[in-house]
Amino acid sequence: MWNMRMIVKPFYSMRKMIAFIGISLLFLTNSAFAQNSTSSPYSYYGLGELNQNASGNSISMGGTSLAYRDGGVLNIQNPAALAQVDSLKFIFNVGMAAKYTNLNQGNKSDYFNDYNLTRLAFGFKVSPRYSTAFSVSPYSSLGYEITKREKVIGSESYINSSLKGSGGLNQLTWSNGVKVTKNLSLGINGIYLFGNNTRDEIITMEAGSSYVYKNNTKLVSKGIYFNLGAQYQMDFRKYGLTLGAKYQPKLGVGAEQITKVTNYSSGVGAVRHDDTDKGSFDVPESYGLGFGLSKAKRFWIGGDYLFEKWSDTEVFNKNNSLRDRSKFSLGMEYKANDGYARKFLKKMTYRLGGFYDTGYITVEDEKINSMGVSLGFGIPMAQNGGMINVALEFGISGTTNNNLVREDFTRVTVDINLFEKWFVKRKYH
């Protein structure tokens, strides 16, 4: 006669916990995390270069995520998907990326390499209907260095301007997903936005003057906002259809703006002025819609549309001259493993996708949009201990019109999921 007993097992092992703590410390202290993690001159505008709190699965599929759900993936972009998290798994996730960019302007070009950690997350199922997750990821990044030489109107003199930006805003997210009915799941992300955007401007006169102007401005964020998500799942024999949606209201995020100005001339010396202003900046109202079609839990194809109303946002009660952003993405996934695979290649998961992003800035009357294709694969770890997801993106951003810069980029993302079982069921005689 067979009896069954449930053995409660700690959600950690010593080796994985040490690895997790080490990765956490590296993630939180490494200067690459949202600090100079971009070299784009377009990060000068708005809040900088926007990032997404995406899993490696999503990145491999052009960023498609709103209708994606998987028991071993923490889909923070639509928190409703967390309701699908495996009840026996405690999931650790860490992502890192390397971006190689070729900047083109007229007949000139330059190369930049950027490396940064993209996400740290962990999540688990609290009850049969409720799951939760915590994550840290960059929200936006600054990393520009721009120099200008301009003639003074009505004079033969020239001035040199140097503009430099660094830092970025990070988001600490508490995500929650609830299975309301058999088909409907709802979710909410509570987000604490922290970090700072630092901008330096130095203006000097050429020969004939010792005048120097320096302006250091720092935007320090310390505020919260939230967004909502939903997924509705329908099954038709071997096929499954999931509809996903996301909504974020326009909200003001608390911040400080610290300005330090120095004017220097040989006859007067240095004149300094410091000012600290408390206020807020807006995160835009946004919404997204997505669909996902699956077959036999091995093949999945889906698409997303995301809209962000940046034209209605302000920074410290000043309009920031941004434009509304739309993003379209399409992706597919194929799990080669049918449950009986022995060969390594047949145990892997393969992904493909593409995106078009209108961006949220306009420079010299030119819209700075981006587009690209992506592909990737998932490598399962031994004994179902996790998954290593590798994503490759190839894209362009910007334009060479009006003497602007076009960025040709390749980005490699490595996303690691570690699974730790909460419970183990064992049979014995």
Disulfide bonds with the S-S distance in Angstrom:
none
